[in-house]
Structures are given as structure tokens and as C-alpha cells.
């Protein structure tokens, strides 16, 4: 008896095996073309997403506009103290009586009435027919400084890099400084004494804070890049102006001369005005790239 007779075999016919293989190959070939276009499109989309867009200030069409606006901001900051200086010259020229730079305060040029001010020791006679020019210059300067600060805020919304000196903290303090200057012009010393004195205090605090923050920005935040000779000149100038302004303001408060200390008030305020012009002119002449080139090592 045959040993395989008890276990019958059912081998698969050759035709059925070849038909199954053909169907498997057909299914594979039908799915491969449909997957290839989707993979290609996803790769192209990923390439488009990974391609960085140029920054606002790096686009050629916006570079000239950016530079023009930055120069405008610098000129506005520069012209403010110049307006006050010219107004002081005019008001002192038409001043009735003897205007003494040692005893008369700068604020006396903005007084609307003629007479003596009881807060001045000793009391001095004031009569300034050019008060409207002086007070108008204070108001115009405050508007220029505040507008320059707001322009920086507007530019900062679309630009990732402004001039190194146009740091957000610095420009905002300049705006506060401008508010104090403008309100001091609207509140003369002889009419609203306490408001005027409060605005004078705001001017000192905001101005000194501006110089301190600028010093920190250049020395601290930019120290990693190194500072060239021009950068050190800016740093030293800022430090010296801050020192003389603070010391002279303290001497003005205590009136060490026995008079009203008008000369010390002039020194404290004029040094701040000179720094503001120096700051604005530096922004105008250097620009962001030139400042980095001539003031920083890299």
C-alpha cells in the first residue's frame, strides 16, 4: 500500500498561483503612482515654508524709507534744544530790566506778569515781554521729542532692527522728557508754580534716566561686540554730561551762591540740551550700519 494514500494532498494549481502574484503586483503598481505626487507636493511646500523671508529693513524697497525716517527722528531730537536756545536769546534781548544769568532763573523768561517772585531768594524783579516765544519754544520742543518717540514705536512694529541708539527704553524716556518740557511751557512759573516745578523735576528725572540707560545700552548690551574709539568718545561724553548736570542741579537746589542759583540751573539744563543735540546728530550722521562700523568692533 502507498504511504501517501492515507493523507491526500491538494496542491495549488499553477494557474491560480500565477494569477494571485499578478494581482498583487498590479495592486502595488496602482498605489505607487498615487503616492508619488502627494510626496512631491509636500516636499515642495516644506521647502517654501523653510525659506526665510527677508526682514523689513533688508528689503531694497524699504531700506531707503527706513533710513529717511531714522534721519527724520534724529533731526527732530536735534532741533528741539536749538529752538529753546534761540527763544532764550530773543526773550533775554527784549527783557525789561537787568536779566542776570547768575541770579535770574531760565524760567523767568517765560513769566507772563511783571513783578517779583517770592520763591526766589533773594527776590528778583522779572518782566519778560517775550514770554510767548520762550513758552512756545518749550511746547514745540516737547512736541518734537514726543513725536520722535512715537515714530520710533511705530517703526518698531514692522522693523526688527533700528539704530543701536534708538533703543526702546531710551526713546520712551525721551518721550517722557518731551512731555515734561512741553507742559513746563504751558504752565509758567509765575502762574502755576507747583505744576511748573513738578514738570521741572520730571525733566531732570527723565533726562538723567535717559543718559543712564543710554550709557548702559552702549557699555553693557553692546560690550560683547567691543567698542571702538568713537564709541568710547560717546560713552565718556555721556558720562561727563551726566556728572555736570547732576552736580549743578544739586547746587541749584541748595543755592550755594546765596542767590537763586540761576547759573547752576543753566549749566544743568544746557548740558542736557547739548547731549540731546549730540545724540540726535549722531543718529542722523551714522545710521545703523555706520554706527556699528565706526563705534563697534563687530
C-alpha positions in Angstrom: 0.0 0.0 0.0 1.3 3.5 -0.8 2.2 5.5 2.3 0.7 8.7 0.9 -2.6 7.3 0.2 -3.8 7.9 3.7 -3.1 11.7 3.5 -4.5 13.1 0.4 -2.7 16.1 -0.9 -4.5 19.2 -2.5 -1.7 21.0 -4.3 -2.5 24.5 -5.7 -2.7 24.6 -9.5 0.0 26.6 -11.2 -2.5 28.8 -12.9 -4.1 30.1 -9.6 -0.6 30.9 -8.1 0.5 32.9 -11.0 -2.9 34.7 -11.1 -2.5 35.7 -7.4 1.0 37.0 -8.0 -0.2 39.1 -11.0 -3.0 40.6 -8.9 -0.5 41.5 -6.1 1.9 43.2 -8.5 -1.0 45.1 -10.1 -2.2 46.4 -6.7 1.3 47.6 -5.8 1.8 49.3 -9.2 -1.6 51.0 -8.9 -0.9 52.5 -5.4 2.7 53.7 -6.1 1.8 56.5 -8.7 -0.9 58.0 -6.4 1.6 58.4 -3.5 4.4 59.9 -5.5 2.6 63.3 -6.4 1.5 63.9 -2.8 5.0 63.3 -1.5 6.4 65.6 -4.1 3.9 68.4 -3.3 4.5 68.1 0.4 8.3 68.3 -0.1 7.8 71.5 -2.2 5.5 73.0 0.4 8.1 72.3 3.1 10.8 73.9 1.0 8.7 77.0 0.6 8.0 77.2 4.4 11.7 76.8 5.3 12.8 79.6 3.0 13.3 82.6 5.3 11.6 85.9 4.3 13.8 88.9 4.2 13.4 91.3 7.1 11.6 94.5 6.6 14.8 96.6 6.8 16.7 94.2 4.4 14.2 94.6 1.5 15.6 97.1 -1.0 12.3 98.8 -1.5 12.1 99.6 2.3 15.8 100.4 3.0 15.6 104.0 1.8 12.3 104.7 3.6 13.7 103.3 6.8 16.9 105.4 6.6 14.8 108.5 5.8 12.6 108.0 8.8 15.5 107.4 11.1 17.2 110.6 10.0 13.9 112.5 10.5 13.8 111.2 14.1 17.4 112.3 14.6 16.7 115.8 13.2 13.6 116.2 15.4 15.6 115.4 18.5 18.4 117.7 17.4 16.3 120.7 16.6 14.4 120.8 19.9 17.1 122.3 22.1 18.1 124.6 19.3 14.7 126.1 19.3 14.9 126.7 23.0 18.3 128.3 22.7 17.1 130.8 20.0 14.0 131.6 22.0 16.1 132.3 25.1 18.3 134.7 23.2 15.2 136.6 21.9 13.4 136.7 25.3 16.6 137.9 27.0 17.1 140.6 24.4 13.6 142.1 24.9 13.6 141.5 28.6 12.7 144.7 30.6 15.3 145.4 33.2 18.5 143.7 34.0 18.5 140.0 33.2 21.3 138.5 35.2 22.4 135.0 34.3 23.7 134.4 37.8 20.5 135.4 39.7 17.7 135.0 37.2 16.4 131.6 36.5 15.8 130.3 33.0 12.1 130.1 33.9 12.0 133.8 34.4 12.0 134.3 30.6 8.6 132.6 30.5 6.8 134.6 33.2 3.7 136.3 31.9 3.5 139.0 34.6 5.9 141.7 35.8 7.0 141.8 39.4 9.0 139.8 42.0 8.6 136.1 42.6 8.5 135.2 46.3 10.1 131.8 45.8 13.4 133.3 44.5 16.0 134.1 47.2 16.7 136.9 47.1 13.6 138.2 45.3 14.3 139.5 41.8 12.2 141.6 39.5 11.0 139.9 36.4 9.3 141.3 33.3 9.6 139.2 30.1 7.6 140.6 27.1 9.0 137.7 25.0 7.4 135.0 27.3 5.2 133.8 24.4 8.3 133.0 22.3 10.0 131.2 25.1 7.0 129.2 26.2 6.1 128.4 22.6 9.6 127.0 22.1 9.3 124.8 25.1 5.9 123.5 23.8 7.3 122.9 20.3 10.4 121.1 21.6 8.2 118.9 23.8 6.0 118.0 20.7 9.1 117.2 18.6 10.6 114.9 21.3 7.3 113.1 21.9 6.7 112.8 18.1 10.1 111.3 17.6 9.5 108.8 20.4 6.1 107.8 18.9 7.7 107.4 15.4 10.2 105.0 16.9 7.4 103.0 18.4 5.6 102.9 15.0 8.7 101.8 13.2 9.5 99.2 15.8 6.2 97.4 14.9 7.5 96.5 11.4 11.3 96.6 11.8 13.3 94.1 13.8 16.4 96.3 14.0 16.5 100.1 14.4 19.5 102.3 15.0 21.5 101.0 18.0 21.0 104.3 19.8 17.2 104.1 19.2 16.7 101.6 22.0 13.1 101.3 23.1 13.9 102.3 26.7 15.9 105.3 25.5 13.3 106.6 23.1 10.4 106.1 25.5 12.3 108.1 28.2 12.9 110.8 25.6 9.2 110.9 25.0 8.6 111.4 28.8 11.3 114.1 28.8 9.4 115.8 26.0 6.1 115.7 27.9 7.8 117.5 30.8 9.3 120.2 28.5 6.0 120.8 26.8 4.0 121.1 30.0 6.6 123.4 31.5 5.9 125.8 28.6 2.1 125.5 29.2 2.5 126.2 33.0 4.7 129.3 33.5 6.4 129.7 36.8 4.5 132.8 37.9 1.0 131.4 37.1 1.1 127.8 38.1 4.2 127.5 40.2 3.8 124.0 41.6 2.9 122.5 38.2 5.9 124.1 36.7 8.2 122.9 39.4 6.8 119.4 39.1 7.5 119.4 35.4 11.0 120.7 36.0 11.5 117.7 38.3 10.1 115.4 35.6 12.5 116.9 33.1 15.5 116.2 35.4 14.5 112.7 36.3 13.6 111.6 32.7 16.7 113.3 31.3 19.1 111.7 33.7 17.4 108.3 33.3 17.8 108.7 29.5 21.5 109.3 29.9 21.9 106.4 32.3 20.0 103.9 30.1 22.0 105.1 27.0 25.2 104.5 28.9 24.0 101.0 29.8 23.0 100.2 26.3 26.3 101.2 24.8 28.6 99.8 27.6 26.5 96.9 28.7 24.4 95.5 26.0 27.0 96.3 23.2 30.0 95.3 25.3 30.0 91.8 23.8 30.8 93.3 20.4 33.6 95.6 21.6 33.7 99.3 21.4 36.0 101.4 19.2 37.4 104.9 19.9 34.3 106.7 18.6 32.1 104.5 20.9 34.3 105.4 23.9 34.1 109.1 23.0 30.3 108.8 23.0 30.4 106.9 26.4 32.8 109.4 28.0 30.8 112.4 26.7 27.5 110.9 28.1 29.2 110.3 31.5 30.7 113.8 31.8 27.4 115.5 30.8 25.5 113.4 33.3 28.0 114.3 36.1 28.0 118.0 35.4 24.2 118.1 35.1 23.6 116.3 38.4 26.2 118.3 40.3 25.0 121.7 39.0 21.3 120.7 39.7 22.2 119.9 43.3 24.0 123.2 43.7 21.0 125.0 42.2 18.7 123.4 44.7 20.8 124.4 47.7 21.7 127.8 46.2 25.3 127.7 47.4 25.9 131.2 46.0 23.4 132.8 48.3 21.3 133.9 45.3 18.8 132.0 43.2 21.5 129.8 41.7 20.4 130.7 38.2 23.8 130.0 36.8 23.7 126.4 38.1 20.3 125.8 36.6 21.6 126.9 33.3 24.5 124.6 33.5 22.3 121.6 34.5 19.8 122.3 31.7 22.2 123.4 29.0 24.4 120.3 29.4 21.3 118.1 28.9 20.3 120.1 25.8 23.8 119.7 24.4 23.7 116.0 24.9 20.3 115.7 23.3 21.7 117.5 20.2 24.8 115.3 20.3 22.5 112.2 20.4 20.3 113.3 17.6 23.2 114.4 15.4 24.9 111.0 15.9 21.7 109.2 14.8 21.5 111.4 11.7 25.1 111.1 10.6 25.9 107.5 11.4 22.8 105.3 10.7 22.6 101.8 12.0 25.4 100.3 9.8 27.8 103.2 10.1 27.3 103.3 13.9 28.2 99.6 14.1 31.1 100.1 11.8 32.7 103.1 13.4 31.6 102.7 17.0 31.7 98.9 17.5 34.3 96.3 16.7 31.9 93.9 15.0 
